[in-house]
Amino acid sequence: MNAAPAAPSVARLALKVSPKASRDALIGWRGEVLKVAVTAAPERGKANAAVMRLLAAATGLPRSVISLLHGAASPDKTLLFSGIDDAQLRRAIDRALGDR
């Protein structure tokens, strides 16, 4: 009898984004929500793209594993990360926050 293949890992991350900031930065956790600042303006997806680039660089994950689930036109966003679980993502972000 063959075991069913394991479901792919997917992590969700709730964000509060501050666009048009003076620098791109992970600010810190506010409960279960990560506060992020980006210099990009919130127009034509520029801030969303900047957020995903920042998180890819901070966590060491490829940009291709990150997608926007909710909040395209809102400062409150939910991102999906494929190939990583919630605990692994939290550790990667905590490491990035500790490197400041």
N, CA, C and O atoms as a printed pandas DataFrame, in Angstrom:
     atom_number atom_name residue_name chain_id  residue_number  x_coord  y_coord  z_coord
0              1         N          MET        A               1    0.840   -1.179    0.000
1              2        CA          MET        A               1    0.000    0.000    0.000
2              3         C          MET        A               1    0.887    1.246    0.000
3              4         O          MET        A               1    1.763    1.380    0.855
4              5         N          ASN        A               2    0.672    2.133   -0.928
5              6        CA          ASN        A               2    1.476    3.353   -1.031
6              7         C          ASN        A               2    0.863    4.451   -0.182
7              8         O          ASN        A               2   -0.356    4.622   -0.149
8              9         N          ALA        A               3    1.714    5.186    0.499
9             10        CA          ALA        A               3    1.249    6.332    1.274
10            11         C          ALA        A               3    0.937    7.482    0.330
11            12         O          ALA        A               3    1.587    7.651   -0.702
12            13         N          ALA        A               4   -0.049    8.254    0.692
13            14        CA          ALA        A               4   -0.393    9.428   -0.107
14            15         C          ALA        A               4    0.749   10.424   -0.039
15            16         O          ALA        A               4    1.386   10.561    1.006
16            17         N          PRO        A               5    1.020   11.122   -1.133
17            18        CA          PRO        A               5    2.096   12.124   -1.085
18            19         C          PRO        A               5    1.744   13.234   -0.104
19            20         O          PRO        A               5    0.579   13.597    0.061
20            21         N          ALA        A               6    2.754   13.752    0.528
21            22        CA          ALA        A               6    2.547   14.843    1.484
22            23         C          ALA        A               6    2.044   16.083    0.761
23            24         O          ALA        A               6    2.468   16.397   -0.352
24            25         N          ALA        A               7    1.140   16.769    1.417
25            26        CA          ALA        A               7    0.625   18.015    0.841
26            27         C          ALA        A               7    1.753   19.043    0.830
27            28         O          ALA        A               7    2.551   19.104    1.765
28            29         N          PRO        A               8    1.816   19.840   -0.218
29            30        CA          PRO        A               8    2.872   20.859   -0.259
30            31         C          PRO        A               8    2.681   21.872    0.871
31            32         O          PRO        A               8    1.554   22.230    1.211
32            33         N          SER        A               9    3.777   22.320    1.438
33            34        CA          SER        A               9    3.726   23.309    2.503
34            35         C          SER        A               9    3.371   24.670    1.932
35            36         O          SER        A               9    3.880   25.082    0.890
36            37         N          VAL        A              10    2.485   25.355    2.639
37            38        CA          VAL        A              10    2.102   26.710    2.266
38            39         C          VAL        A              10    1.958   27.513    3.547
39            40         O          VAL        A              10    1.292   27.076    4.485
40            41         N          ALA        A              11    2.573   28.672    3.588
41            42        CA          ALA        A              11    2.469   29.554    4.749
42            43         C          ALA        A              11    1.735   30.826    4.338
43            44         O          ALA        A              11    1.894   31.324    3.224
44            45         N          ARG        A              12    0.938   31.329    5.252
45            46        CA          ARG        A              12    0.254   32.614    5.062
46            47         C          ARG        A              12    0.895   33.632    5.987
47            48         O          ARG        A              12    1.274   33.321    7.116
48            49         N          LEU        A              13    1.009   34.850    5.487
49            50        CA          LEU        A              13    1.591   35.924    6.280
50            51         C          LEU        A              13    0.723   37.162    6.161
51            52         O          LEU        A              13    0.506   37.679    5.065
52            53         N          ALA        A              14    0.223   37.639    7.311
53            54        CA          ALA        A              14   -0.552   38.877    7.353
54            55         C          ALA        A              14    0.410   40.045    7.511
55            56         O          ALA        A              14    1.327   40.008    8.332
56            57         N          LEU        A              15    0.185   41.082    6.712
57            58        CA          LEU        A              15    1.066   42.255    6.714
58            59         C          LEU        A              15    0.285   43.539    6.905
59            60         O          LEU        A              15   -0.891   43.629    6.552
60            61         N          LYS        A              16    0.949   44.519    7.463
61            62        CA          LYS        A              16    0.489   45.906    7.467
62            63         C          LYS        A              16    1.610   46.673    6.773
63            64         O          LYS        A              16    2.728   46.740    7.284
64            65         N          VAL        A              17    1.315   47.245    5.619
65            66        CA          VAL        A              17    2.340   47.874    4.784
66            67         C          VAL        A              17    2.232   49.394    4.855
67            68         O          VAL        A              17    1.144   49.960    4.758
68            69         N          SER        A              18    3.371   50.034    5.026
69            70        CA          SER        A              18    3.474   51.496    4.957
70            71         C          SER        A              18    4.245   51.851    3.691
71            72         O          SER        A              18    5.469   51.726    3.660
72            73         N          PRO        A              19    3.540   52.293    2.642
73            74        CA          PRO        A              19    4.225   52.681    1.405
74            75         C          PRO        A              19    4.812   54.087    1.532
75            76         O          PRO        A              19    4.530   54.809    2.488
76            77         N          LYS        A              20    5.623   54.455    0.561
77            78        CA          LYS        A              20    6.264   55.783    0.498
78            79         C          LYS        A              20    7.052   56.097    1.763
79            80         O          LYS        A              20    7.084   57.246    2.205
80            81         N          ALA        A              21    7.683   55.093    2.342
81            82        CA          ALA        A              21    8.513   55.263    3.534
82            83         C          ALA        A              21    9.893   55.769    3.123
83            84         O          ALA        A              21   10.209   55.831    1.935
84            85         N          SER        A              22   10.697   56.122    4.089
85            86        CA          SER        A              22   12.038   56.617    3.791
86            87         C          SER        A              22   13.005   55.499    3.417
87            88         O          SER        A              22   14.050   55.753    2.817
88            89         N          ARG        A              23   12.652   54.237    3.778
89            90        CA          ARG        A              23   13.498   53.093    3.434
90            91         C          ARG        A              23   12.652   51.829    3.433
91            92         O          ARG        A              23   11.581   51.783    4.039
92            93         N          ASP        A              24   13.144   50.803    2.746
93            94        CA          ASP        A              24   12.506   49.488    2.773
94            95         C          ASP        A              24   12.968   48.774    4.037
95            96         O          ASP        A              24   14.169   48.678    4.292
96            97         N          ALA        A              25   12.015   48.268    4.835
97            98        CA          ALA        A              25   12.407   47.618    6.084
98            99         C          ALA        A              25   11.291   46.748    6.634
99           100         O          ALA        A              25   10.106   47.030    6.455
100          101         N          LEU        A              26   11.706   45.675    7.312
101          102        CA          LEU        A              26   10.788   44.922    8.152
102          103         C          LEU        A              26   10.782   45.651    9.487
103          104         O          LEU        A              26   11.829   45.788   10.120
104          105         N          ILE        A              27    9.628   46.117    9.918
105          106        CA          ILE        A              27    9.544   46.910   11.147
106          107         C          ILE        A              27    9.456   46.011   12.374
107          108         O          ILE        A              27   10.154   46.233   13.364
108          109         N          GLY        A              28    8.608   45.005   12.308
109          110        CA          GLY        A              28    8.464   44.081   13.429
110          111         C          GLY        A              28    7.069   43.520   13.509
111          112         O          GLY        A              28    6.182   43.894   12.742
112          113         N          TRP        A              29    6.887   42.618   14.447
113          114        CA          TRP        A              29    5.604   41.957   14.638
114          115         C          TRP        A              29    4.680   42.812   15.482
115          116         O          TRP        A              29    5.105   43.424   16.462
116          117         N          ARG        A              30    3.427   42.850   15.100
117          118        CA          ARG        A              30    2.340   43.448   15.878
118          119         C          ARG        A              30    1.332   42.322   16.065
119          120         O          ARG        A              30    0.380   42.185   15.296
120          121         N          GLY        A              31    1.557   41.521   17.100
121          122        CA          GLY        A              31    0.772   40.299   17.269
122          123         C          GLY        A              31    1.184   39.302   16.195
123          124         O          GLY        A              31    2.354   38.928   16.115
124          125         N          GLU        A              32    0.248   38.873   15.381
125          126        CA          GLU        A              32    0.524   37.938   14.292
126          127         C          GLU        A              32    0.702   38.644   12.951
127          128         O          GLU        A              32    0.817   37.987   11.916
128          129         N          VAL        A              33    0.724   39.963   12.962
129          130        CA          VAL        A              33    0.849   40.762   11.739
130          131         C          VAL        A              33    2.243   41.361   11.671
131          132         O          VAL        A              33    2.727   41.941   12.643
132          133         N          LEU        A              34    2.890   41.219   10.515
133          134        CA          LEU        A              34    4.216   41.799   10.314
134          135         C          LEU        A              34    4.068   43.186    9.702
135          136         O          LEU        A              34    3.427   43.344    8.663
136          137         N          LYS        A              35    4.654   44.178   10.336
137          138        CA          LYS        A              35    4.637   45.544    9.805
138          139         C          LYS        A              35    5.857   45.716    8.905
139          140         O          LYS        A              35    6.981   45.385    9.283
140          141         N          VAL        A              36    5.608   46.244    7.704
141          142        CA          VAL        A              36    6.631   46.395    6.673
142          143         C          VAL        A              36    6.540   47.802    6.099
143          144         O          VAL        A              36    5.445   48.336    5.927
144          145         N          ALA        A              37    7.690   48.402    5.804
145          146        CA          ALA        A              37    7.737   49.707    5.148
146          147         C          ALA        A              37    8.480   49.565    3.825
147          148         O          ALA        A              37    9.497   48.877    3.743
148          149         N          VAL        A              38    7.960   50.224    2.794
149          150        CA          VAL        A              38    8.623   50.236    1.487
150          151         C          VAL        A              38    8.623   51.652    0.930
151          152         O          VAL        A              38    7.719   52.442    1.205
152          153         N          THR        A              39    9.641   51.959    0.149
153          154        CA          THR        A              39    9.744   53.299   -0.435
154          155         C          THR        A              39    8.811   53.491   -1.629
155          156         O          THR        A              39    8.490   54.624   -1.990
156          157         N          ALA        A              40    8.382   52.410   -2.233
157          158        CA          ALA        A              40    7.535   52.490   -3.432
158          159         C          ALA        A              40    6.175   53.098   -3.109
159          160         O          ALA        A              40    5.646   52.948   -2.008
160          161         N          ALA        A              41    5.635   53.781   -4.098
161          162        CA          ALA        A              41    4.302   54.369   -3.976
162          163         C          ALA        A              41    3.241   53.290   -4.203
163          164         O          ALA        A              41    3.480   52.320   -4.921
164          165         N          PRO        A              42    2.071   53.465   -3.587
165          166        CA          PRO        A              42    1.002   52.481   -3.744
166          167         C          PRO        A              42    0.210   52.704   -5.036
167          168         O          PRO        A              42   -0.987   52.987   -5.008
168          169         N          GLU        A              43    0.896   52.573   -6.147
169          170        CA          GLU        A              43    0.231   52.776   -7.439
170          171         C          GLU        A              43    0.693   51.708   -8.424
171          172         O          GLU        A              43    1.874   51.370   -8.492
172          173         N          ARG        A              44   -0.258   51.192   -9.176
173          174        CA          ARG        A              44    0.012   50.187  -10.218
174          175         C          ARG        A              44    0.824   48.994   -9.712
175          176         O          ARG        A              44    1.635   48.437  -10.451
176          177         N          GLY        A              45    0.608   48.601   -8.454
177          178        CA          GLY        A              45    1.263   47.416   -7.921
178          179         C          GLY        A              45    2.715   47.594   -7.510
179          180         O          GLY        A              45    3.370   46.623   -7.132
180          181         N          LYS        A              46    3.231   48.819   -7.578
181          182        CA          LYS        A              46    4.647   49.039   -7.239
182          183         C          LYS        A              46    4.963   48.688   -5.788
183          184         O          LYS        A              46    5.981   48.052   -5.515
184          185         N          ALA        A              47    4.102   49.096   -4.853
185          186        CA          ALA        A              47    4.357   48.794   -3.441
186          187         C          ALA        A              47    4.240   47.296   -3.188
187          188         O          ALA        A              47    5.031   46.739   -2.427
188          189         N          ASN        A              48    3.268   46.635   -3.813
189          190        CA          ASN        A              48    3.121   45.187   -3.636
190          191         C          ASN        A              48    4.367   44.457   -4.120
191          192         O          ASN        A              48    4.858   43.554   -3.443
192          193         N          ALA        A              49    4.876   44.837   -5.270
193          194        CA          ALA        A              49    6.090   44.212   -5.806
194          195         C          ALA        A              49    7.278   44.463   -4.879
195          196         O          ALA        A              49    8.097   43.569   -4.660
196          197         N          ALA        A              50    7.373   45.672   -4.335
197          198        CA          ALA        A              50    8.472   46.003   -3.426
198          199         C          ALA        A              50    8.390   45.173   -2.145
199          200         O          ALA        A              50    9.413   44.727   -1.624
200          201         N          VAL        A              51    7.178   44.968   -1.640
201          202        CA          VAL        A              51    6.989   44.151   -0.436
202          203         C          VAL        A              51    7.472   42.731   -0.687
203          204         O          VAL        A              51    8.183   42.158    0.138
204          205         N          MET        A              52    7.091   42.168   -1.814
205          206        CA          MET        A              52    7.477   40.783   -2.111
206          207         C          MET        A              52    8.990   40.658   -2.328
207          208         O          MET        A              52    9.592   39.671   -1.904
208          209         N          ARG        A              53    9.610   41.650   -2.984
209          210        CA          ARG        A              53   11.076   41.635   -3.139
210          211         C          ARG        A              53   11.759   41.715   -1.781
211          212         O          ARG        A              53   12.718   40.988   -1.521
212          213         N          LEU        A              54   11.268   42.594   -0.915
213          214        CA          LEU        A              54   11.846   42.766    0.419
214          215         C          LEU        A              54   11.753   41.472    1.222
215          216         O          LEU        A              54   12.729   41.062    1.850
216          217         N          LEU        A              55   10.597   40.832    1.209
217          218        CA          LEU        A              55   10.432   39.595    1.972
218          219         C          LEU        A              55   11.248   38.454    1.389
219          220         O          LEU        A              55   11.766   37.621    2.133
220          221         N          ALA        A              56   11.370   38.404    0.074
221          222        CA          ALA        A              56   12.220   37.373   -0.543
222          223         C          ALA        A              56   13.669   37.556   -0.103
223          224         O          ALA        A              56   14.335   36.591    0.272
224          225         N          ALA        A              57   14.146   38.778   -0.149
225          226        CA          ALA        A              57   15.531   39.049    0.251
226          227         C          ALA        A              57   15.741   38.783    1.740
227          228         O          ALA        A              57   16.762   38.216    2.130
228          229         N          ALA        A              58   14.797   39.183    2.559
229          230        CA          ALA        A              58   14.940   39.028    4.010
230          231         C          ALA        A              58   14.915   37.567    4.445
231          232         O          ALA        A              58   15.617   37.183    5.381
232          233         N          THR        A              59   14.108   36.753    3.768
233          234        CA          THR        A              59   13.965   35.352    4.172
234          235         C          THR        A              59   14.890   34.413    3.412
235          236         O          THR        A              59   15.062   33.260    3.808
236          237         N          GLY        A              60   15.488   34.893    2.322
237          238        CA          GLY        A              60   16.331   34.041    1.502
238          239         C          GLY        A              60   15.542   33.129    0.580
239          240         O          GLY        A              60   16.101   32.202   -0.007
240          241         N          LEU        A              61   14.256   33.383    0.449
241          242        CA          LEU        A              61   13.400   32.583   -0.434
242          243         C          LEU        A              61   13.345   33.216   -1.816
243          244         O          LEU        A              61   13.492   34.431   -1.943
244          245         N          PRO        A              62   13.136   32.410   -2.855
245          246        CA          PRO        A              62   12.990   33.000   -4.184
246          247         C          PRO        A              62   11.683   33.782   -4.286
247          248         O          PRO        A              62   10.668   33.388   -3.710
248          249         N          ARG        A              63   11.714   34.866   -5.003
249          250        CA          ARG        A              63   10.521   35.701   -5.194
250          251         C          ARG        A              63    9.370   34.881   -5.792
251          252         O          ARG        A              63    8.202   35.180   -5.545
252          253         N          SER        A              64    9.694   33.863   -6.566
253          254        CA          SER        A              64    8.680   33.070   -7.253
254          255         C          SER        A              64    7.784   32.266   -6.313
255          256         O          SER        A              64    6.723   31.811   -6.741
256          257         N          VAL        A              65    8.168   32.072   -5.046
257          258        CA          VAL        A              65    7.332   31.308   -4.117
258          259         C          VAL        A              65    6.349   32.186   -3.356
259          260         O          VAL        A              65    5.562   31.685   -2.554
260          261         N          ILE        A              66    6.390   33.501   -3.604
261          262        CA          ILE        A              66    5.542   34.448   -2.872
262          263         C          ILE        A              66    4.448   34.967   -3.796
263          264         O          ILE        A              66    4.714   35.393   -4.919
264          265         N          SER        A              67    3.208   34.923   -3.302
265          266        CA          SER        A              67    2.102   35.486   -4.081
266          267         C          SER        A              67    1.165   36.258   -3.157
267          268         O          SER        A              67    1.083   35.990   -1.958
268          269         N          LEU        A              68    0.471   37.208   -3.738
269          270        CA          LEU        A              68   -0.470   38.042   -3.001
270          271         C          LEU        A              68   -1.827   37.353   -2.988
271          272         O          LEU        A              68   -2.384   37.064   -4.047
272          273         N          LEU        A              69   -2.364   37.087   -1.802
273          274        CA          LEU        A              69   -3.655   36.440   -1.670
274          275         C          LEU        A              69   -4.771   37.470   -1.513
275          276         O          LEU        A              69   -5.793   37.382   -2.195
276          277         N          HIS        A              70   -4.586   38.440   -0.626
277          278        CA          HIS        A              70   -5.590   39.477   -0.354
278          279         C          HIS        A              70   -4.907   40.820   -0.162
279          280         O          HIS        A              70   -3.761   40.888    0.281
280          281         N          GLY        A              71   -5.621   41.892   -0.499
281          282        CA          GLY        A              71   -5.172   43.231   -0.157
282          283         C          GLY        A              71   -4.375   43.960   -1.205
283          284         O          GLY        A              71   -3.514   44.770   -0.864
284          285         N          ALA        A              72   -4.632   43.701   -2.472
285          286        CA          ALA        A              72   -3.856   44.346   -3.535
286          287         C          ALA        A              72   -3.893   45.867   -3.439
287          288         O          ALA        A              72   -2.899   46.529   -3.739
288          289         N          ALA        A              73   -5.025   46.428   -3.024
289          290        CA          ALA        A              73   -5.159   47.887   -2.957
290          291         C          ALA        A              73   -5.320   48.379   -1.523
291          292         O          ALA        A              73   -5.884   49.447   -1.284
292          293         N          SER        A              74   -4.823   47.595   -0.574
293          294        CA          SER        A              74   -4.985   47.921    0.840
294          295         C          SER        A              74   -3.646   47.803    1.557
295          296         O          SER        A              74   -2.781   47.043    1.122
296          297         N          PRO        A              75   -3.460   48.544    2.649
297          298        CA          PRO        A              75   -2.237   48.352    3.433
298          299         C          PRO        A              75   -2.244   47.037    4.208
299          300         O          PRO        A              75   -1.191   46.563    4.633
300          301         N          ASP        A              76   -3.428   46.446    4.394
301          302        CA          ASP        A              76   -3.559   45.152    5.054
302          303         C          ASP        A              76   -3.545   44.072    3.989
303          304         O          ASP        A              76   -4.462   43.984    3.172
304          305         N          LYS        A              77   -2.507   43.251    3.999
305          306        CA          LYS        A              77   -2.307   42.253    2.945
306          307         C          LYS        A              77   -2.103   40.865    3.546
307          308         O          LYS        A              77   -1.710   40.720    4.703
308          309         N          THR        A              78   -2.377   39.857    2.732
309          310        CA          THR        A              78   -2.045   38.485    3.075
310          311         C          THR        A              78   -1.238   37.914    1.922
311          312         O          THR        A              78   -1.675   37.937    0.771
312          313         N          LEU        A              79   -0.053   37.401    2.243
313          314        CA          LEU        A              79    0.797   36.768    1.246
314          315         C          LEU        A              79    0.825   35.269    1.483
315          316         O          LEU        A              79    0.699   34.805    2.616
316          317         N          LEU        A              80    0.991   34.515    0.401
317          318        CA          LEU        A              80    1.188   33.068    0.467
318          319         C          LEU        A              80    2.624   32.758    0.084
319          320         O          LEU        A              80    3.164   33.334   -0.860
320          321         N          PHE        A              81    3.235   31.846    0.821
321          322        CA          PHE        A              81    4.591   31.377    0.544
322          323         C          PHE        A              81    4.496   29.879    0.306
323          324         O          PHE        A              81    4.099   29.142    1.208
324          325         N          SER        A              82    4.845   29.417   -0.870
325          326        CA          SER        A              82    4.785   27.981   -1.151
326          327         C          SER        A              82    6.129   27.329   -0.828
327          328         O          SER        A              82    7.187   27.941   -0.974
328          329         N          GLY        A              83    6.058   26.066   -0.383
329          330        CA          GLY        A              83    7.263   25.307   -0.076
330          331         C          GLY        A              83    7.831   25.551    1.303
331          332         O          GLY        A              83    8.944   25.115    1.597
332          333         N          ILE        A              84    7.094   26.236    2.155
333          334        CA          ILE        A              84    7.547   26.531    3.513
334          335         C          ILE        A              84    6.319   26.553    4.408
335          336         O          ILE        A              84    5.243   26.965    3.973
336          337         N          ASP        A              85    6.466   26.114    5.655
337          338        CA          ASP        A              85    5.304   26.157    6.547
338          339         C          ASP        A              85    5.361   27.411    7.416
339          340         O          ASP        A              85    6.349   28.146    7.406
340          341         N          ASP        A              86    4.286   27.640    8.166
341          342        CA          ASP        A              86    4.180   28.856    8.977
342          343         C          ASP        A              86    5.329   29.005    9.975
343          344         O          ASP        A              86    5.871   30.098   10.136
344          345         N          ALA        A              87    5.696   27.925   10.637
345          346        CA          ALA        A              87    6.768   27.994   11.635
346          347         C          ALA        A              87    8.113   28.318   10.988
347          348         O          ALA        A              87    8.878   29.116   11.529
348          349         N          GLN        A              88    8.411   27.713    9.841
349          350        CA          GLN        A              88    9.666   27.993    9.137
350          351         C          GLN        A              88    9.711   29.447    8.677
351          352         O          GLN        A              88   10.747   30.104    8.776
352          353         N          LEU        A              89    8.582   29.947    8.174
353          354        CA          LEU        A              89    8.527   31.336    7.722
354          355         C          LEU        A              89    8.735   32.289    8.889
355          356         O          LEU        A              89    9.479   33.263    8.775
356          357         N          ARG        A              90    8.089   32.015    9.998
357          358        CA          ARG        A              90    8.235   32.874   11.178
358          359         C          ARG        A              90    9.697   32.906   11.640
359          360         O          ARG        A              90   10.216   33.968   11.984
360          361         N          ARG        A              91   10.364   31.739   11.647
361          362        CA          ARG        A              91   11.782   31.703   12.041
362          363         C          ARG        A              91   12.651   32.509   11.083
363          364         O          ARG        A              91   13.556   33.222   11.517
364          365         N          ALA        A              92   12.384   32.402    9.785
365          366        CA          ALA        A              92   13.170   33.144    8.795
366          367         C          ALA        A              92   12.984   34.652    8.980
367          368         O          ALA        A              92   13.944   35.415    8.874
368          369         N          ILE        A              93   11.764   35.077    9.252
369          370        CA          ILE        A              93   11.511   36.507    9.469
370          371         C          ILE        A              93   12.141   36.967   10.779
371          372         O          ILE        A              93   12.728   38.047   10.843
372          373         N          ASP        A              94   12.021   36.151   11.821
373          374        CA          ASP        A              94   12.637   36.512   13.099
374          375         C          ASP        A              94   14.152   36.645   12.965
375          376         O          ASP        A              94   14.752   37.533   13.572
376          377         N          ARG        A              95   14.780   35.761   12.170
377          378        CA          ARG        A              95   16.222   35.893   11.915
378          379         C          ARG        A              95   16.517   37.216   11.217
379          380         O          ARG        A              95   17.458   37.920   11.583
380          381         N          ALA        A              96   15.717   37.550   10.219
381          382        CA          ALA        A              96   15.934   38.808    9.487
382          383         C          ALA        A              96   15.744   40.012   10.418
383          384         O          ALA        A              96   16.493   40.985   10.328
384          385         N          LEU        A              97   14.771   39.954   11.292
385          386        CA          LEU        A              97   14.552   41.043   12.247
386          387         C          LEU        A              97   15.701   41.132   13.239
387          388         O          LEU        A              97   16.057   42.228   13.673
388          389         N          GLY        A              98   16.281   40.008   13.603
389          390        CA          GLY        A              98   17.407   39.980   14.539
390          391         C          GLY        A              98   18.696   40.490   13.946
391          392         O          GLY        A              98   19.604   40.884   14.678
392          393         N          ASP        A              99   18.793   40.489   12.603
393          394        CA          ASP        A              99   19.999   40.947   11.922
394          395         C          ASP        A              99   20.096   42.455   11.812
395          396         O          ASP        A              99   21.075   42.974   11.276
396          397         N          ARG        A             100   19.105   43.159   12.307
397          398        CA          ARG        A             100   19.120   44.629   12.184
398          399         C          ARG        A             100   20.088   45.250   13.142
399          400         O          ARG        A             100   20.227   46.473   13.173
